[in-house]
Amino acid sequence: MTPELRLYGLNAVRAAFARRPEALRKLYLAEARIPQLQPLLKWCVAHRIGYRVVPDEDLRKLAASSHHEGVVADMLREEAAPLTTWLRGLPAGPACALWLDGVGNPHNLGAILRSAAHFGVAALLLPKTSTLALSGAAARVAEGGAEAVPFVRLGRDDNAIAQLHGAGFSLAATVVRGGADLFATGLPRRLVYVLGAEGEGMDAGLASACDLRVSIPGTGAVESLNVAAATAVLLAAWARP
């Protein structure tokens, strides 16, 4: 994985700069964005960080996307924290985390991050073998949410589950069918939702190791919700009073 991440999109870049200004390595912007990006430009001048005002065509090439919104930034990538470190710093009380078992689509990841930030999710948990990492596309879709939700790297599944149980968490496997009705289930206040891959679903062994299985009831007109849409529903159910 490269040590730098190319971000684009106004909210994604501003959120990253607001939390980690020292991570900024280079800035490219459209002339029309100069008034809105004055704090970044002042930082660049004060800390001798390179910046360039470039035309739209160059921004499209830099971002490899037409959705750059007039700004592209190269930032140092933030490493995922080990599970032990994250648990050590987690305060007591209600908390919700998302275990992403095979989720890989960057737009789904971005939408999940946006919902996670909205509902105050404590972390995204990444399996030991997962290659999932934040990308510019995911950060742009997250609209700043990528800076609000830390990534945590798990060890072996059985060890991770034991550590989470030791910290008072219950694990809920989210399944298309055969689980308890999400809206009729009393959800634990310290909860990890385990989300499966787009299409394949989650690992059967992992699902069987969870404390409960929940499904989102629907009409049956479609097989299931997209994983990002399902995540928003799951988090809303957990967050309700």
C-alpha positions as CSV (number, residue, x, y, z in Angstrom):
1,M,0.0,0.0,0.0
2,T,1.4,3.4,-0.9
3,P,2.2,5.8,2.0
4,E,0.2,8.6,0.4
5,L,-3.4,8.8,-0.4
6,R,-4.8,11.1,-3.2
7,L,-8.0,12.7,-1.9
8,Y,-10.4,14.7,-4.0
9,G,-13.8,16.4,-3.3
10,L,-14.2,19.6,-1.2
11,N,-15.6,18.0,2.0
12,A,-13.2,15.1,1.9
13,V,-10.1,17.3,1.6
14,R,-11.3,19.9,4.1
15,A,-12.1,17.2,6.7
16,A,-8.7,15.6,6.3
17,F,-6.9,18.9,6.6
18,A,-9.0,20.0,9.6
19,R,-8.0,16.8,11.5
20,R,-4.5,16.1,10.1
21,P,-3.0,19.3,8.6
22,E,0.5,17.9,9.1
23,A,-0.4,15.0,6.7
24,L,-0.8,17.4,3.7
25,R,1.9,16.9,1.1
26,K,0.6,18.6,-2.1
27,L,-2.4,20.6,-3.1
28,Y,-4.0,21.1,-6.5
29,L,-7.0,23.4,-6.9
30,A,-9.1,25.3,-9.4
31,E,-8.9,29.0,-9.4
32,A,-12.5,29.3,-8.3
33,R,-11.7,27.4,-5.1
34,I,-9.1,29.8,-3.9
35,P,-11.5,31.8,-1.6
36,Q,-12.8,28.6,0.1
37,L,-9.4,27.0,0.6
38,Q,-7.6,29.9,2.1
39,P,-6.7,28.0,5.3
40,L,-5.0,25.2,3.3
41,L,-3.2,27.7,1.1
42,K,-1.9,29.6,4.2
43,W,-0.7,26.3,5.7
44,C,1.1,25.5,2.4
45,V,2.9,28.8,2.4
46,A,3.8,28.7,6.1
47,H,5.1,25.1,5.9
48,R,6.5,25.1,2.4
49,I,4.0,22.6,1.0
50,G,3.7,22.7,-2.8
51,Y,0.4,23.8,-4.3
52,R,-0.7,24.6,-7.8
53,V,-3.7,26.3,-9.4
54,V,-4.6,24.1,-12.4
55,P,-7.4,23.8,-15.0
56,D,-10.3,21.4,-14.7
57,E,-8.8,19.0,-17.2
58,D,-5.7,18.5,-15.0
59,L,-7.8,18.0,-11.9
60,R,-9.7,15.3,-13.7
61,K,-6.5,13.5,-14.6
62,L,-5.1,13.9,-11.1
63,A,-8.2,12.5,-9.5
64,A,-9.0,10.0,-12.3
65,S,-12.5,11.3,-11.8
66,S,-14.8,14.1,-12.9
67,H,-16.0,14.4,-9.3
68,H,-13.0,16.3,-8.0
69,E,-15.1,19.4,-7.1
70,G,-12.2,21.6,-7.8
71,V,-9.6,20.3,-5.4
72,V,-7.1,17.4,-5.2
73,A,-4.7,16.8,-2.2
74,D,-2.0,14.3,-1.6
75,M,-2.1,13.3,2.1
76,L,0.0,10.8,4.2
77,R,-2.1,7.7,4.7
78,E,-3.3,7.0,8.3
79,E,-2.5,3.4,9.4
80,A,-5.1,1.2,10.9
81,A,-4.7,0.8,14.7
82,P,-4.4,-2.7,16.2
83,L,-7.5,-4.0,18.0
84,T,-5.8,-4.0,21.4
85,T,-4.8,-0.4,21.0
86,W,-8.3,0.7,20.0
87,L,-10.0,-1.2,22.8
88,R,-7.6,0.3,25.4
89,G,-8.6,3.8,24.4
90,L,-12.3,3.2,24.0
91,P,-14.4,4.8,26.8
92,A,-17.0,2.9,28.8
93,G,-20.6,3.0,27.7
94,P,-22.6,2.4,24.5
95,A,-20.5,1.8,21.4
96,C,-21.1,0.4,17.9
97,A,-18.5,-0.9,15.5
98,L,-18.7,-2.5,12.0
99,W,-16.7,-5.6,11.1
100,L,-16.3,-5.6,7.3
101,D,-16.0,-9.2,6.2
102,G,-15.1,-8.9,2.5
103,V,-16.7,-5.5,1.7
104,G,-14.5,-4.1,-1.1
105,N,-16.4,-1.7,-3.4
106,P,-15.0,1.8,-2.8
107,H,-18.4,3.5,-3.3
108,N,-20.0,1.1,-0.8
109,L,-17.1,1.8,1.6
110,G,-17.6,5.5,1.2
111,A,-21.3,5.3,1.8
112,I,-20.7,3.1,4.9
113,L,-18.3,5.6,6.3
114,R,-20.7,8.5,5.7
115,S,-23.5,6.6,7.7
116,A,-21.0,5.5,10.3
117,A,-19.9,9.1,10.9
118,H,-23.5,10.2,11.1
119,F,-24.4,7.7,13.7
120,G,-21.2,7.9,15.7
121,V,-19.7,4.5,15.0
122,A,-16.6,3.9,17.0
123,A,-14.6,2.1,14.3
124,L,-14.5,0.0,11.2
125,L,-12.9,-3.4,12.0
126,L,-10.9,-5.0,9.2
127,P,-10.0,-8.7,9.2
128,K,-6.4,-9.7,9.3
129,T,-6.4,-10.8,5.6
130,S,-8.5,-7.9,4.3
131,T,-6.9,-5.7,1.7
132,L,-9.5,-3.0,2.1
133,A,-8.1,0.5,2.5
134,L,-9.4,4.0,2.1
135,S,-9.2,5.3,-1.5
136,G,-9.9,8.7,-2.9
137,A,-13.2,7.5,-4.3
138,A,-14.3,6.2,-1.0
139,A,-13.3,9.3,0.9
140,R,-15.1,11.5,-1.7
141,V,-18.4,9.5,-1.3
142,A,-18.0,9.7,2.5
143,E,-18.2,13.5,2.3
144,G,-15.8,13.9,5.3
145,G,-16.9,10.8,7.2
146,A,-13.7,9.0,6.5
147,E,-11.9,11.3,9.1
148,A,-14.5,10.6,11.8
149,V,-14.3,6.8,11.9
150,P,-11.0,5.0,12.6
151,F,-9.9,1.9,10.8
152,V,-8.9,-1.0,13.2
153,R,-6.9,-4.0,12.1
154,L,-8.0,-7.4,13.6
155,G,-5.8,-10.4,14.3
156,R,-7.2,-14.0,14.0
157,D,-10.9,-14.1,14.0
158,D,-11.2,-16.2,17.2
159,N,-8.8,-13.9,19.1
160,A,-10.6,-10.8,17.9
161,I,-14.0,-12.2,19.0
162,A,-12.5,-13.1,22.4
163,Q,-11.1,-9.6,22.8
164,L,-14.3,-7.9,21.8
165,H,-16.3,-10.1,24.2
166,G,-13.9,-9.2,26.9
167,A,-14.6,-5.6,26.3
168,G,-18.3,-6.2,26.6
169,F,-19.3,-6.3,23.0
170,S,-21.8,-8.7,21.4
171,L,-21.5,-9.6,17.7
172,A,-24.4,-9.5,15.4
173,A,-24.2,-11.3,12.0
174,T,-26.3,-9.4,9.5
175,V,-28.0,-11.9,7.2
176,V,-30.4,-11.5,4.3
177,R,-32.9,-14.1,5.7
178,G,-33.2,-16.4,8.7
179,G,-32.2,-13.8,11.3
180,A,-34.2,-12.2,14.1
181,D,-36.3,-9.2,13.0
182,L,-34.0,-6.2,13.4
183,F,-36.8,-3.9,14.5
184,A,-38.2,-6.4,17.1
185,T,-34.8,-7.3,18.6
186,G,-33.3,-5.7,21.7
187,L,-29.9,-4.7,20.5
188,P,-27.0,-4.7,23.0
189,R,-25.6,-1.2,23.7
190,R,-22.0,-2.4,22.9
191,L,-22.5,-4.0,19.6
192,V,-20.4,-5.1,16.6
193,Y,-22.4,-5.6,13.3
194,V,-20.6,-8.1,11.1
195,L,-21.3,-7.2,7.4
196,G,-20.6,-9.6,4.6
197,A,-19.2,-9.0,1.1
198,E,-21.3,-7.6,-1.7
199,G,-22.7,-10.7,-3.3
200,E,-21.0,-13.6,-1.4
201,G,-22.2,-12.6,2.0
202,M,-20.1,-13.3,5.1
203,D,-18.0,-16.3,6.0
204,A,-20.2,-19.0,7.4
205,G,-17.8,-19.8,10.3
206,L,-17.7,-16.2,11.3
207,A,-21.5,-15.9,11.2
208,S,-21.9,-19.0,13.4
209,A,-19.5,-17.5,15.9
210,C,-21.6,-14.4,16.4
211,D,-23.9,-13.9,19.4
212,L,-27.0,-13.1,17.3
213,R,-28.2,-13.0,13.7
214,V,-30.4,-10.2,12.5
215,S,-32.2,-9.5,9.3
216,I,-33.9,-6.4,7.9
217,P,-37.5,-7.2,7.1
218,G,-38.9,-6.1,3.8
219,T,-41.5,-6.8,1.1
220,G,-39.4,-9.4,-0.8
221,A,-39.7,-7.4,-4.0
222,V,-35.9,-7.4,-4.1
223,E,-33.6,-10.0,-2.7
224,S,-31.9,-7.6,-0.3
225,L,-30.5,-4.1,0.3
226,N,-27.2,-3.0,-0.9
227,V,-24.6,-3.4,1.9
228,A,-24.2,0.4,2.3
229,A,-28.0,1.0,2.5
230,A,-28.4,-2.0,4.9
231,T,-25.7,-0.4,7.1
232,A,-27.6,2.8,7.4
233,V,-30.7,0.9,8.5
234,L,-28.8,-1.2,11.0
235,L,-27.1,1.8,12.5
236,A,-30.4,3.7,12.8
237,A,-31.9,0.7,14.6
238,W,-29.0,0.6,17.1
239,A,-29.1,4.4,17.7
240,R,-32.8,4.7,18.3
241,P,-33.7,5.6,22.0
